[in-house]
Amino acid sequence: MAYGLLKGKRGIITGALDEKSIAWQVALKAKEEGATFTLSNAPIAMRMGAIKQLADQCEAEIISADATSLEDIENLYTKSIDVLGGKIDFVLHSIGMSPNIRKNRPYGDLNYEWYQKSIDVSALSFHKMMHVAEKLDAINEWGSVVALSYIAAQRTFPFYTDMADAKAVLESIARGYGYRYGKAKNVRVNTISQSPTMTTAGSGVGGFDVFFQYADLMSPLGNATAEDCANYVITLFSDLTRKVTMQNLLHDGGFSSVGISEDMADKMIQLQQQQQQ
Ligand SMILES: NC(=O)c1ccc[n+]([C@@H]2O[C@H](COP(=O)([O-])OP(=O)(O)OC[C@H]3O[C@@H](n4cnc5c(N)ncnc54)[C@H](O)[C@@H]3O)[C@@H](O)[C@H]2O)c1
């Protein structure tokens, strides 16, 4: 059901790779809620082609940008303002990549060049997107900027390796830039800490199936899906959340507040019984 929450708003949505992507679902919801927006992804992701299908569905223009390049980001804002006919009201940063995870490097044996790449792509790009927006005065008063995070920023998930550090930086940037942009232009900046979600970035993490199931069993509401996440993002882009800023908002079905769940206890008992047989 649509509520017209984003009627008349203009936005930029990054990171839609395929229909499993969180950003893909956000784009569909944003369209449903009346927004106009541009879609952006790294040039290499463009070549895979799926984003074109989303662009057709949403009547959105695609603007290629490597989120680590200030020049590309500048072009992204300038073109978006041109195409959409005015300044931007919302920005989704849905970008993450770790070469160390891709190559299965354990936390004690990281390649440091790749480590820097992980931080640059997954965290500094968020700072760059706001720095360029501020410089160009590209975002309207009371605009909203959202990035996606994961609870490994606060708690240890061994297979998440350097992405955990990148997410900690990302969340810190939301506070640092949230303060600055709030003071300057009443622009709000938040991160959403999302449940494990079956996407290309998510399932690339070693042991993903196990911690997906673990989180699902531990959460009274079960894991939040990409579509659930999109719904939450829309509320943050809307005028209903104007005083929410500098927050890391947990969107995890309750996972972060649970010590142990009955479902998890039952699993452990089952395991014990199997071992005794
Ligand atoms: N999937 C999960 O379990 C999960 C959980 C919590 C948070 N997140 C976060 O959600 C965000 C979106 O990931 P997703 O799960 O939808 O996976 P995804 O793989 O669909 O999206 C990641 C996107 O990042 C883009 N990207 C990578 N390098 C880039 C660059 N240099 N410039 C521009 N774009 C670049 C990719 O092309 C891709 O579209 C990420 O920040 C991820 O860490 C994911």
The ligand as a Gaussian input file, in Angstrom:
#p B3LYP/6-31G(d) Opt

LIG

0 1
 N       23.317000      -8.096000       2.747000
 C       23.500000      -7.987000       4.044000
 O       23.489000      -8.967000       4.803000
 C       23.694000      -6.615000       4.639000
 C       23.460000      -6.410000       6.002000
 C       23.681000      -5.150000       6.542000
 C       24.124000      -4.117000       5.718000
 N       24.342000      -4.350000       4.394000
 C       24.845000      -3.245000       3.559000
 O       23.885000      -2.884000       2.601000
 C       24.547000      -2.197000       1.539000
 C       24.052000      -2.750000       0.213000
 O       24.461000      -4.075000       0.034000
 P       23.511000      -5.244000      -0.479000
 O       23.439000      -6.258000       0.598000
 O       22.266000      -4.697000      -1.043000
 O       24.411000      -5.919000      -1.608000
 P       24.656000      -5.567000      -3.163000
 O       25.832000      -6.382000      -3.544000
 O       23.414000      -5.756000      -3.933000
 O       25.041000      -4.012000      -3.144000
 C       26.349000      -3.518000      -2.930000
 C       26.549000      -2.462000      -3.992000
 O       27.781000      -1.736000      -3.821000
 C       28.169000      -1.358000      -5.132000
 N       29.555000      -0.899000      -5.184000
 C       30.682000      -1.619000      -4.886000
 N       31.773000      -0.865000      -5.114000
 C       31.342000       0.360000      -5.535000
 C       31.987000       1.568000      -5.926000
 N       33.331000       1.681000      -5.913000
 N       31.230000       2.620000      -6.303000
 C       29.870000       2.526000      -6.329000
 N       29.198000       1.408000      -5.967000
 C       29.927000       0.338000      -5.579000
 C       27.959000      -2.652000      -5.916000
 O       28.032000      -2.471000      -7.306000
 C       26.598000      -3.063000      -5.405000
 O       25.575000      -2.512000      -6.190000
 C       26.043000      -2.389000       1.777000
 O       26.559000      -1.249000       2.431000
 C       26.072000      -3.581000       2.725000
 O       27.243000      -3.645000       3.499000
 C       24.121000      -5.567000       3.834000

